């Protein structure tokens, strides 16, 4: 019997979509302003998942270089039809609504074609597209009608649909309004399924925060009309004490045991009132049961974390960076040089800092609520360090160079720093995310950052930062924590990366 781990994918992996092809499962998630974009994970048992590639691995596939924070790759849907993988997504505030194809989910994927309005003049204005085909092969794009450009930016038109010519990538009609839920805000994440001759329209509503949930309706045609399920919402953690909150934005699939499953997003908040989600939105899974009346029921999402992990990376000339490394609005290969100094990753600063939208930064997702990362860094020819980033307004770092080591917290424009002298050369930098200790009551935050440096064998504690300031609730972010190395000026070289994490 399949063991359902939760999280299914740890760390910043929101908006999951899944498809089964010949007994193999492929899972896609959102990446927003990070590249490479849209990771594809593969599994044969729904327990062990392998990152096999990304959809956006080349410049131009996503126009995230200039998108504002929170823009970029929003909410993919992955499907398989006539021997081809299809992925539709919105490059928000970038290219628009896109359709990618590949014969192998590991890639390479196509450059991405805009899905145009019926007159061919522009991209369809909406988010969270779904693609489905009826028995005659007619393709339908169903989407959330959030306007992202023009004079009506921010206006929401509910769940909409167009029949589309996927060869020409042009809608065959003007958008039609479909069923948009039971009154929750931001109806989004629509998915269409044909089950036993009926069409089911499943959506998220209530917003992607504490009010999030999943609702469903059904009809005799993918075009509707749709009848509302009597038990909506099918799943929601709002007003509960469940350790996984914000559950919603789901996709259905038949699992390895022949039972239906729902993959969906959620968060793992901590603190006295469980108010702060350090890792942002992660991917979870829960069983689905079909009832005698033909409606599905989705079980509450239960916490079942995997054991902790130890990640150790040594950099070599002949070993490329693995797929877990990501960059901000740039591919990691744009910054990371593995050839200039054998056994080291070299970064060259361009004067930008982590306050800038395009820093010289390469990192990996923080996957566990408790985490300790150490890097060995040579700052003799530049200034740079180790950081945890939510975005350009919320980050913490330990920075070396210019005669000192600096621990720094940047919180919405407020800056606090701790300094120690450093004569230059090689040192170890540490950023530890530790579980808070309750003193005279309940813990009042998600975790506590400990910023430190080891110089000549002696560890120097620089400062501590309340982890709530790097949570999705404080930063109001769609992403999550990314831990990485960066350069500000000159050359900074990193020899070794070690990260240990668990969810205790």
C-alpha positions in Angstrom: 0.0 0.0 0.0 1.3 3.5 -0.9 2.6 5.6 2.0 1.5 9.2 1.5 4.2 11.5 2.7 3.3 15.0 3.6 4.8 17.2 2.4 4.9 15.3 -0.8 7.5 17.9 -2.1 9.2 19.9 0.7 9.8 23.6 0.4 8.7 26.1 -2.1 6.7 24.0 -4.5 3.2 25.6 -4.9 0.3 25.0 -7.3 1.0 21.3 -8.1 -0.4 19.6 -11.2 0.0 15.9 -11.9 -0.5 13.5 -14.7 -0.1 9.7 -15.0 1.3 8.1 -18.1 1.8 4.4 -18.4 2.2 3.9 -14.6 4.6 6.9 -14.2 3.6 10.1 -12.5 4.8 13.6 -13.5 4.3 16.6 -11.2 4.8 20.3 -12.2 4.8 23.3 -9.8 5.2 27.1 -10.0 8.4 29.0 -9.9 7.4 32.7 -10.3 10.6 34.8 -10.8 13.1 32.0 -10.4 14.9 30.1 -13.2 15.1 27.4 -14.4 11.3 27.5 -14.4 8.6 24.9 -13.7 10.3 21.8 -12.3 9.1 18.4 -13.3 9.2 15.6 -10.7 8.7 12.0 -11.6 7.6 9.0 -9.5 6.5 5.4 -10.1 5.1 4.8 -6.5 4.0 8.3 -5.4 6.4 8.0 -2.5 9.8 8.7 -4.0 10.0 11.7 -6.3 12.9 12.6 -8.6 13.5 16.0 -10.2 14.0 15.1 -13.9 14.1 18.5 -15.5 12.4 21.9 -16.0 10.2 23.3 -18.7 12.0 26.7 -18.9 15.7 26.1 -19.3 16.5 28.6 -22.0 16.3 32.4 -22.2 13.1 33.6 -23.8 10.8 30.7 -22.8 9.6 32.8 -19.8 10.0 36.6 -19.8 10.8 36.7 -16.1 13.9 38.9 -16.4 11.8 42.0 -16.0 8.7 40.8 -14.2 7.9 42.4 -10.8 8.2 40.4 -7.7 5.4 37.7 -7.5 5.2 37.7 -11.3 6.5 35.0 -13.6 5.5 31.4 -13.8 2.0 30.9 -12.2 0.1 27.7 -11.8 0.9 25.1 -14.5 -1.4 22.3 -15.7 0.4 19.2 -17.1 -1.4 16.7 -19.3 -0.6 14.0 -21.8 -2.5 13.7 -25.1 -1.8 11.7 -28.3 1.7 10.8 -27.2 2.7 14.4 -26.3 3.1 16.2 -22.9 1.3 19.5 -22.8 1.8 22.2 -20.1 -0.2 25.4 -20.0 0.7 28.2 -17.6 0.5 32.0 -17.2 3.8 33.9 -17.3 2.2 36.7 -15.2 3.3 40.2 -16.1 5.6 38.6 -18.6 4.7 36.8 -21.9 1.2 35.9 -21.0 -0.7 32.6 -21.2 1.6 29.9 -22.7 1.4 26.4 -24.1 4.5 24.2 -24.0 4.9 20.7 -25.4 7.5 17.9 -25.1 7.7 14.2 -26.1 9.7 13.5 -22.9 8.6 15.2 -19.7 12.3 15.6 -18.8 12.7 17.9 -21.7 13.6 19.6 -23.9 10.3 21.5 -24.0 9.2 23.8 -26.7 9.8 27.5 -26.6 6.2 28.1 -25.6 3.4 29.5 -27.7 1.1 32.3 -26.6 -2.6 31.3 -26.4 -4.2 34.1 -28.3 -7.7 35.7 -28.2 -10.1 34.9 -31.0 -8.9 37.9 -33.1 -5.3 36.9 -32.6 -4.4 40.3 -31.2 -3.1 39.4 -27.8 -2.7 36.7 -25.2 -5.8 35.6 -23.3 -6.0 37.7 -20.2 -6.2 35.3 -17.2 -4.4 32.9 -15.0 -4.2 29.3 -13.9 -5.1 27.7 -17.3 -6.2 24.1 -17.6 -6.3 22.1 -20.9 -8.7 19.2 -21.6 -9.9 17.4 -24.7 -13.3 15.9 -25.3 -13.9 12.6 -27.2 -13.9 14.4 -30.5 -10.5 15.9 -29.8 -11.7 19.4 -29.2 -9.4 21.3 -26.8 -10.7 23.5 -24.1 -8.7 26.1 -22.1 -10.4 26.8 -18.8 -8.9 29.6 -16.7 -9.4 32.1 -13.9 -10.4 35.4 -15.2 -8.0 37.7 -13.2 -7.1 40.6 -15.4 -3.3 41.2 -15.3 -2.9 44.1 -17.7 -4.6 47.1 -19.1 -7.1 49.5 -17.5 -9.0 46.7 -15.7 -5.9 45.2 -14.0 -7.0 43.4 -10.8 -10.6 42.8 -11.9 -11.7 39.2 -11.5 -14.2 37.7 -14.0 -14.5 34.3 -12.4 -13.8 31.0 -14.0 -13.9 31.3 -17.8 -13.4 29.0 -20.8 -12.6 29.0 -24.5 -12.5 26.3 -27.1 -9.0 26.7 -28.7 -7.2 25.6 -31.8 -3.9 24.3 -30.2 -2.2 24.0 -33.6 -2.6 27.8 -34.2 -2.9 28.6 -30.5 -5.9 30.8 -31.2 -9.3 30.8 -29.3 -12.2 29.8 -31.4 -14.6 32.0 -29.4 -14.8 34.7 -26.9 -14.3 33.6 -23.2 -17.5 32.2 -21.6 -18.2 32.3 -17.9 -18.5 28.9 -16.2 -19.3 27.9 -12.6 -17.2 30.0 -10.2 -17.7 28.3 -6.9 -19.8 28.9 -3.9 -18.9 32.5 -3.1 -15.3 32.4 -2.0 -12.9 35.1 -3.1 -10.5 34.5 -6.0 -12.0 31.5 -7.8 -9.0 30.0 -9.5 -7.0 26.8 -10.4 -9.8 25.2 -12.5 -9.3 21.6 -13.7 -11.7 19.6 -15.9 -12.0 15.8 -15.7 -14.3 13.3 -17.5 -15.2 10.5 -15.0 -17.8 7.9 -15.9 -19.3 10.0 -18.7 -19.7 13.2 -16.5 -17.5 16.2 -16.6 -16.3 17.6 -13.3 -15.0 21.1 -12.8 -12.8 21.4 -9.7 -11.6 24.9 -8.6 -9.9 26.6 -5.7 -11.6 29.5 -3.9 -11.2 31.6 -0.8 -7.8 32.9 -1.6 -4.5 31.1 -1.2 -4.2 32.0 2.5 -6.2 30.7 5.5 -9.5 30.7 3.7 -8.3 28.5 0.9 -10.4 25.5 -0.2 -11.4 23.2 -3.1 -14.9 23.1 -4.5 -16.4 21.1 -7.4 -19.3 21.0 -9.8 -20.4 18.6 -12.6 -22.2 18.6 -15.9 -22.8 16.5 -19.0 -20.4 18.6 -21.2 -17.0 20.3 -20.6 -18.8 23.5 -21.6 -21.4 23.1 -18.8 -23.8 23.9 -17.4 -22.5 22.7 -14.0 -24.3 21.5 -10.9 -22.8 22.5 -7.6 -21.8 19.6 -5.2 -23.8 19.7 -2.0 -20.8 19.2 0.3 -18.6 22.1 -0.9 -15.9 22.9 0.0 -14.4 19.4 -0.5 -11.4 20.3 1.5 -10.3 23.3 3.6 -8.3 23.7 6.8 -9.8 27.0 7.7 -10.9 27.4 11.3 -9.2 24.1 12.2 -6.2 23.1 14.4 -4.7 21.0 11.6 -0.9 21.4 11.3 -1.3 21.9 7.5 -3.2 25.1 6.6 -4.2 26.9 3.4 -5.0 23.6 1.7 -6.3 24.1 -1.8 -5.4 24.4 -5.5 -5.7 20.7 -6.2 -5.4 18.3 -9.1 -6.8 14.7 -9.2 -5.1 11.5 -10.4 -5.5 7.8 -9.9 -2.7 6.6 -7.7 -0.5 3.4 -7.8 -3.0 1.4 -5.8 -5.9 2.3 -8.1 -7.4 4.8 -5.6 -7.9 8.4 -6.5 -5.6 11.1 -5.0 -5.5 14.8 -4.8 -2.3 16.8 -4.9 -2.6 20.3 -3.5 -0.8 23.1 -1.9 -0.6 23.9 1.8 1.7 25.5 4.4 3.1 24.4 7.8 2.8 27.4 10.1 4.4 27.7 13.5 4.1 30.0 16.5 1.7 30.4 19.4 -1.2 31.0 17.0 0.4 29.1 14.1 0.7 32.4 12.2 4.0 32.1 10.3 4.8 29.7 7.4 8.5 29.8 7.0 8.8 27.7 3.9 5.9 29.1 2.0 3.5 26.9 0.0 4.5 23.2 -0.4 3.0 20.3 -2.2 0.8 17.8 -0.3 -1.4 14.8 -1.1 -4.5 13.3 0.3 -6.9 10.4 -0.6 -10.1 10.9 -2.6 -13.2 8.7 -2.3 -16.0 8.6 -4.8 -19.4 8.3 -3.2 -22.6 6.5 -4.3 -24.1 9.8 -5.5 -21.2 10.3 -7.9 -19.5 13.1 -6.0 -15.9 12.9 -4.8 -15.0 13.4 -1.1 -11.4 14.6 -0.3 -9.9 13.6 3.0 -8.3 16.2 5.3 -4.5 16.6 4.7 -2.5 14.8 7.3 1.0 15.6 8.3 3.5 12.8 7.6 7.0 14.3 7.0 9.9 12.3 5.6 13.1 11.9 7.7 15.6 14.7 7.7 18.2 15.2 4.9 21.9 15.9 4.6 23.0 17.7 1.4 26.7 18.1 0.7 27.9 19.7 -2.5 31.5 19.9 -3.7 32.0 21.9 -6.8 34.0 20.4 -9.7 35.0 21.5 -13.2 33.5 18.3 -14.7 30.3 18.2 -12.7 27.4 20.6 -13.6 25.2 22.1 -11.0 22.2 19.8 -10.3 18.7 20.9 -11.0 18.0 22.0 -7.5 20.0 25.2 -8.0 17.9 28.2 -9.1 18.6 31.9 -9.8 16.6 35.1 -9.5 15.4 36.2 -12.9 18.4 34.5 -14.4 19.6 30.9 -14.9 22.3 29.8 -12.3 24.7 29.2 -15.2 24.6 33.0 -15.9 26.4 33.5 -12.6 28.1 30.3 -11.5 31.5 29.6 -13.0 32.8 26.1 -12.2 35.9 26.3 -14.5 37.8 29.4 -13.4 39.0 27.7 -10.2 38.9 23.9 -10.1 36.9 22.6 -7.2 35.2 26.0 -6.5 32.1 27.8 -7.6 33.1 31.3 -8.6 30.7 34.3 -8.6 31.5 37.7 -10.0 29.8 40.6 -8.4 28.3 43.4 -10.5 27.5 45.9 -7.8 24.0 44.6 -7.2 23.0 43.4 -3.7 20.2 41.2 -2.4 18.1 44.4 -2.3 18.1 44.4 -6.1 15.7 42.4 -8.3 18.5 40.6 -10.2 21.3 39.8 -7.7 24.3 37.6 -8.4 22.7 34.8 -6.4 22.3 31.0 -6.8 20.5 28.9 -4.3 18.4 26.0 -3.3 15.0 25.8 -1.6 14.9 25.4 2.2 13.2 22.1 2.6 12.8 21.7 6.3 11.5 23.8 9.2 14.8 23.3 11.1 17.8 23.7 8.9 21.6 24.5 9.2 23.6 25.5 6.1 27.4 26.1 6.0 29.5 27.2 3.1 33.3 27.5 2.8 33.9 30.8 1.1 37.0 32.7 -0.2 36.3 36.5 0.0 39.9 37.6 -0.5 39.0 39.1 -3.9 35.5 40.3 -3.4 32.5 40.8 -1.2 29.7 38.2 -0.9 28.2 35.6 1.3 25.5 33.2 2.3 21.8 34.3 2.4 18.2 33.2 2.9 16.0 35.1 0.4 12.2 35.6 0.2 12.5 38.6 -2.2 14.5 41.8 -2.4 12.8 43.3 0.6 13.0 40.3 2.9 16.3 38.5 3.3 19.0 37.6 5.9 22.7 37.0 5.2 26.2 36.6 6.4 28.6 38.6 4.2 32.4 38.6 4.1 34.9 40.9 2.5 36.2 44.4 2.8 37.9 43.7 6.1 34.8 42.4 8.0 32.1 39.9 8.4 28.6 41.2 8.6 25.4 39.5 9.7 22.4 41.3 8.3 18.6 41.2 8.4 16.6 43.2 5.8 12.9 43.3 6.7 10.7 45.5 4.5 13.3 48.2 4.3 14.4 48.0 7.9 18.0 46.9 8.3 19.9 45.5 11.3 23.6 44.5 11.1 26.2 42.8 13.3 29.9 43.2 12.5 33.1 41.5 13.2 36.6 42.1 11.8 37.9 39.7 9.2 41.4 40.0 7.6 40.4 38.2 4.4 40.9 34.8 3.0 38.9 31.6 3.5 36.2 31.2 6.2 33.0 29.2 6.9 29.7 31.1 6.9 26.7 29.7 8.8 22.9 30.4 8.6 20.9 28.1 11.0 17.2 28.1 11.2 16.3 26.7 14.7 13.1 25.8 16.4 12.1 28.6 18.8 12.4 27.9 22.5 9.3 28.7 24.6 10.1 31.0 27.5 7.3 31.4 30.0 4.6 30.5 27.4 4.1 29.4 23.9 6.7 30.0 21.1 5.9 33.3 19.5 7.5 32.8 16.1 8.2 30.2 13.4 11.9 29.8 14.0 15.0 31.8 14.8 17.9 32.5 12.5 21.4 32.2 14.0 24.0 34.0 11.8 27.7 33.0 12.4 31.1 32.7 10.8 34.0 30.4 11.6 37.4 32.2 11.3 40.6 30.4 11.9 38.7 27.5 13.5 36.8 29.7 15.9 33.0 30.2 15.5 31.8 33.8 16.0 28.1 34.2 16.7 27.0 37.4 14.9 23.3 37.8 15.6 19.9 36.2 15.8 16.8 37.1 13.7 13.2 36.3 14.3 12.2 33.9 11.6 8.7 35.3 11.2 10.2 38.1 9.1 11.0 35.5 6.4 7.6 33.8 6.3 5.0 33.9 3.6 2.6 35.8 5.8 5.0 38.6 6.6 6.6 38.9 3.2 3.2 38.3 1.5 5.0 36.1 -0.9 3.9 33.4 -3.3 7.3 31.8 -3.1 9.3 30.5 -0.2 12.8 30.5 1.4 15.7 30.0 -0.9 19.2 29.6 0.6 22.0 30.6 -1.6 25.4 32.2 -2.1 25.9 35.6 -3.7 28.5 38.1 -4.8 28.3 41.9 -4.5 31.7 43.0 -5.8 34.8 41.3 -7.2 35.1 37.6 -7.2 33.8 35.3 -4.5 34.5 31.6 -4.6 32.6 28.8 -2.7 34.3 25.5 -2.1 31.7 23.4 -0.2 28.1 23.5 0.7 26.6 21.5 3.6 23.0 21.6 4.6 21.2 19.6 7.3 17.5 19.7 7.9 14.6 18.0 9.7 11.0 18.8 10.6 11.1 18.1 14.3 
